[in-house]
Amino acid sequence: MYGFGRGAWTPLVDVYGGERYTVVVVELPGIDPGETHLDVTPVTLTLSGTRKSLSYPELSPLGLEIQSGQFERVVHLPSRVDTSTVEAVLENGLLIVTLHHAFPAPVSIQVRESGKEE
């Protein structure tokens, strides 16, 4: 028998990490790219959007298991990322987000003696 529960839907997420970049894969079957919003900070990725429900006006539902509605998913990234190089592609129902790690430029700091100003 089919269930009729219609709870909040949360997409599943896999995170892969390497030395130079992190890849986040989000399961988004049936999602229109125009219905999604992706925000990235150096330490988090936030994905939100809406999965619209299917409707067949000429038919009565006999079983409904596919969840729909608004969703939001926050992923805490394992390494700081460069937000200017993020790439996101929706392919075969999977959103693949590539986030290159941020490598801050080295900074030289002049050491001065205590009590002396320059």
Backbone as CSV, one residue per row, in Angstrom:
resi,resn,N_x,N_y,N_z,CA_x,CA_y,CA_z,C_x,C_y,C_z
1,MET,0.848,-1.188,0.000,0.000,0.000,0.000,0.884,1.239,0.000
2,TYR,0.448,2.267,-0.616,1.183,3.509,-0.698,0.856,4.404,0.490
3,GLY,1.863,5.146,0.949,1.654,6.076,2.055,1.048,7.370,1.562
4,PHE,0.419,8.065,2.485,-0.166,9.354,2.154,0.464,10.480,2.958
5,GLY,1.577,10.216,3.642,2.260,11.240,4.439,2.868,12.302,3.540
6,ARG,2.719,13.546,3.912,3.236,14.651,3.094,4.085,15.568,3.976
7,GLY,5.155,15.038,4.543,6.023,15.838,5.410,6.948,16.723,4.614
8,ALA,7.753,17.494,5.340,8.722,18.379,4.700,9.772,17.556,3.964
9,TRP,10.125,18.012,2.799,11.100,17.311,1.978,12.472,17.935,2.156
10,THR,13.479,17.096,2.332,14.855,17.557,2.439,15.701,16.764,1.460
11,PRO,16.375,17.430,0.524,17.205,16.695,-0.438,18.416,16.064,0.249
12,LEU,18.816,14.914,-0.245,19.990,14.216,0.275,21.256,14.839,-0.287
13,VAL,22.328,14.820,0.517,23.576,15.486,0.157,24.757,14.554,0.409
14,ASP,25.701,14.513,-0.527,27.002,13.852,-0.340,28.069,14.932,-0.469
15,VAL,29.119,14.842,0.351,30.215,15.806,0.308,31.512,15.029,0.108
16,TYR,32.311,15.474,-0.866,33.604,14.856,-1.164,34.678,15.923,-1.029
17,GLY,35.798,15.570,-0.419,36.854,16.544,-0.222,38.192,16.058,-0.728
18,GLY,38.983,16.993,-1.204,40.329,16.713,-1.661,41.257,17.814,-1.209
19,GLU,42.458,17.778,-1.699,43.463,18.762,-1.302,43.144,20.153,-1.829
20,ARG,42.582,20.245,-3.038,42.392,21.562,-3.671,40.936,22.005,-3.770
21,TYR,39.998,21.072,-3.679,38.597,21.468,-3.794,37.678,20.474,-3.105
22,THR,36.433,20.928,-2.880,35.364,20.129,-2.288,34.241,20.041,-3.308
23,VAL,33.587,18.891,-3.386,32.431,18.727,-4.261,31.232,18.343,-3.392
24,VAL,30.131,19.071,-3.574,28.880,18.769,-2.888,27.892,18.301,-3.949
25,VAL,27.312,17.129,-3.734,26.342,16.564,-4.671,24.992,16.509,-3.953
26,VAL,23.974,17.129,-4.566,22.654,17.204,-3.953,21.653,16.510,-4.869
27,GLU,20.851,15.637,-4.298,19.842,14.910,-5.050,18.616,15.808,-5.247
28,LEU,18.363,16.234,-6.504,17.263,17.150,-6.801,16.406,16.665,-7.976
29,PRO,15.857,15.458,-7.895,15.039,14.990,-9.018,13.769,15.815,-9.174
30,GLY,13.444,16.144,-10.404,12.223,16.871,-10.687,12.270,18.345,-10.338
31,ILE,13.458,18.886,-10.117,13.591,20.298,-9.744,13.998,21.115,-10.960
32,ASP,13.307,22.219,-11.156,13.650,23.174,-12.203,14.780,24.050,-11.667
33,PRO,15.897,24.195,-12.404,16.991,25.045,-11.913,16.532,26.458,-11.545
34,GLY,15.510,26.949,-12.217,14.983,28.267,-11.903,14.263,28.333,-10.567
35,GLU,13.987,27.179,-9.978,13.298,27.114,-8.688,14.276,26.888,-7.535
36,THR,15.580,27.029,-7.803,16.573,26.811,-6.752,17.405,28.069,-6.535
37,HIS,17.931,28.195,-5.323,18.785,29.333,-4.981,19.974,28.787,-4.196
38,LEU,21.172,29.168,-4.610,22.399,28.685,-3.985,23.176,29.873,-3.430
39,ASP,23.476,29.829,-2.125,24.303,30.846,-1.476,25.529,30.152,-0.912
40,VAL,26.703,30.760,-1.129,27.946,30.179,-0.630,28.724,31.240,0.127
41,THR,29.146,30.895,1.333,30.086,31.712,2.090,31.383,30.904,2.127
42,PRO,32.465,31.448,2.666,33.701,30.652,2.719,33.577,29.352,3.525
43,VAL,32.535,29.233,4.374,32.432,28.037,5.228,31.103,27.294,5.128
44,THR,30.121,27.828,4.390,28.836,27.137,4.254,28.286,27.233,2.840
45,LEU,27.468,26.257,2.507,26.705,26.257,1.265,25.246,26.123,1.682
46,THR,24.389,27.026,1.214,22.966,26.961,1.532,22.193,26.848,0.223
47,LEU,21.389,25.807,0.133,20.572,25.553,-1.047,19.114,25.611,-0.621
48,SER,18.322,26.391,-1.345,16.899,26.459,-1.048,16.133,26.463,-2.360
49,GLY,14.863,26.156,-2.262,14.045,26.146,-3.462,12.710,25.495,-3.223
50,THR,12.083,25.114,-4.326,10.757,24.508,-4.273,10.679,23.352,-5.254
51,ARG,10.142,22.236,-4.784,9.805,21.147,-5.706,8.292,21.156,-5.832
52,LYS,7.830,21.427,-7.041,6.393,21.515,-7.282,5.787,20.110,-7.310
53,SER,4.576,20.024,-6.788,3.896,18.732,-6.802,3.296,18.499,-8.189
54,LEU,3.219,17.249,-8.528,2.589,16.869,-9.790,1.085,16.861,-9.592
55,SER,0.353,17.173,-10.631,-1.099,17.076,-10.503,-1.684,16.525,-11.796
56,TYR,-2.671,15.699,-11.601,-3.417,15.131,-12.707,-4.890,15.382,-12.389
57,PRO,-5.407,16.549,-12.811,-6.766,16.960,-12.411,-7.849,15.947,-12.761
58,GLU,-7.617,15.159,-13.799,-8.653,14.209,-14.223,-8.589,12.889,-13.451
59,LEU,-7.603,12.772,-12.527,-7.433,11.537,-11.775,-7.483,11.780,-10.271
60,SER,-7.905,10.762,-9.521,-7.896,10.823,-8.062,-6.612,10.181,-7.557
61,PRO,-5.955,10.780,-6.548,-4.726,10.172,-6.025,-5.038,8.864,-5.289
62,LEU,-4.282,7.829,-5.600,-4.428,6.542,-4.936,-3.285,6.274,-3.975
63,GLY,-2.199,6.973,-4.155,-1.049,6.855,-3.275,-0.080,7.977,-3.591
64,LEU,0.366,8.668,-2.561,1.267,9.793,-2.757,2.478,9.627,-1.845
65,GLU,3.632,9.373,-2.429,4.865,9.245,-1.660,5.894,10.310,-2.020
66,ILE,5.776,10.904,-3.180,6.743,11.909,-3.620,6.447,13.212,-2.900
67,GLN,7.412,13.646,-2.104,7.219,14.869,-1.333,7.524,16.088,-2.190
68,SER,6.856,17.175,-1.871,7.063,18.420,-2.609,7.010,19.577,-1.631
69,GLY,7.271,20.753,-2.144,7.216,21.943,-1.317,8.565,22.625,-1.237
70,GLN,8.647,23.597,-0.338,9.883,24.345,-0.171,10.890,23.533,0.629
71,PHE,12.168,23.778,0.353,13.228,23.098,1.088,14.387,24.053,1.305
72,GLU,15.197,23.731,2.295,16.451,24.442,2.528,17.425,23.451,3.132
73,ARG,18.635,23.491,2.649,19.682,22.600,3.140,20.940,23.422,3.339
74,VAL,21.533,23.357,4.541,22.772,24.064,4.844,23.863,23.020,5.032
75,VAL,24.951,23.189,4.299,26.090,22.265,4.383,27.278,23.053,4.927
76,HIS,27.836,22.571,6.037,29.043,23.181,6.593,30.241,22.565,5.875
77,LEU,31.015,23.394,5.223,32.113,22.928,4.377,33.332,22.553,5.217
78,PRO,34.051,21.500,4.813,35.198,21.028,5.594,36.421,21.938,5.492
79,SER,36.485,22.792,4.476,37.602,23.722,4.274,37.033,25.046,3.798
80,ARG,37.733,26.137,4.077,37.318,27.443,3.556,37.423,27.416,2.035
81,VAL,36.449,28.043,1.375,36.442,28.030,-0.087,36.502,29.441,-0.644
82,ASP,36.950,29.525,-1.884,36.996,30.781,-2.631,35.631,30.944,-3.298
83,THR,34.804,31.851,-2.802,33.441,31.984,-3.310,33.371,32.520,-4.738
84,SER,34.466,33.063,-5.242,34.444,33.607,-6.604,34.626,32.529,-7.674
85,THR,34.922,31.297,-7.274,35.183,30.249,-8.262,34.195,29.078,-8.177
86,VAL,33.061,29.274,-7.529,32.089,28.191,-7.357,31.427,27.862,-8.686
87,GLU,31.294,26.556,-8.964,30.617,26.097,-10.177,29.476,25.172,-9.753
88,ALA,28.295,25.329,-10.369,27.146,24.492,-10.054,26.469,24.035,-11.340
89,VAL,26.264,22.720,-11.459,25.657,22.135,-12.654,24.594,21.133,-12.216
90,LEU,23.394,21.222,-12.808,22.335,20.257,-12.558,22.362,19.243,-13.692
91,GLU,22.623,17.983,-13.346,22.776,16.937,-14.358,22.076,15.666,-13.896
92,ASN,21.100,15.210,-14.666,20.371,13.978,-14.369,19.813,13.949,-12.949
93,GLY,19.264,15.081,-12.496,18.661,15.139,-11.169,19.638,15.328,-10.026
94,LEU,20.909,15.524,-10.345,21.926,15.770,-9.318,22.518,17.158,-9.520
95,LEU,22.519,17.956,-8.457,23.206,19.237,-8.480,24.631,18.980,-8.016
96,ILE,25.591,19.301,-8.862,27.004,19.077,-8.543,27.654,20.446,-8.381
97,VAL,28.101,20.733,-7.146,28.700,22.029,-6.828,30.180,21.799,-6.532
98,THR,31.040,22.472,-7.286,32.490,22.380,-7.093,32.967,23.663,-6.436
99,LEU,33.652,23.511,-5.297,34.109,24.652,-4.503,35.612,24.530,-4.305
100,HIS,36.353,25.435,-4.914,37.813,25.415,-4.790,38.214,26.004,-3.444
101,HIS,39.174,25.376,-2.811,39.623,25.835,-1.503,40.304,27.197,-1.602
102,ALA,40.137,27.985,-0.563,40.776,29.303,-0.494,42.166,29.139,0.095
103,PHE,43.140,29.670,-0.581,44.512,29.642,-0.098,44.945,31.090,0.082
104,PRO,44.821,31.606,1.308,45.177,33.014,1.528,46.630,33.285,1.161
105,ALA,46.842,34.447,0.602,48.205,34.849,0.231,49.029,35.067,1.500
106,PRO,50.292,34.667,1.478,51.139,34.893,2.652,51.317,36.390,2.896
107,VAL,51.402,36.747,4.143,51.557,38.143,4.538,52.813,38.276,5.381
108,SER,53.642,39.274,5.083,54.832,39.549,5.894,54.459,40.560,6.971
109,ILE,54.817,40.259,8.187,54.532,41.131,9.317,55.856,41.618,9.887
110,GLN,55.981,42.934,9.998,57.193,43.495,10.586,57.090,43.422,12.107
111,VAL,58.091,42.886,12.725,58.132,42.786,14.177,58.864,44.012,14.706
112,ARG,58.252,44.685,15.666,58.892,45.871,16.246,59.113,45.641,17.725
113,GLU,60.005,46.389,18.266,60.319,46.293,19.675,59.222,46.990,20.475
114,SER,58.880,46.408,21.596,57.838,46.951,22.454,58.197,48.360,22.911
115,GLY,57.219,49.261,22.868,57.415,50.617,23.341,58.001,51.546,22.315
116,LYS,58.418,51.060,21.172,58.988,51.922,20.127,57.978,52.060,18.988
117,GLU,57.763,53.280,18.572,56.837,53.519,17.445,57.633,53.863,16.213
118,GLU,57.081,53.563,15.079,57.745,53.895,13.800,56.902,54.823,12.998
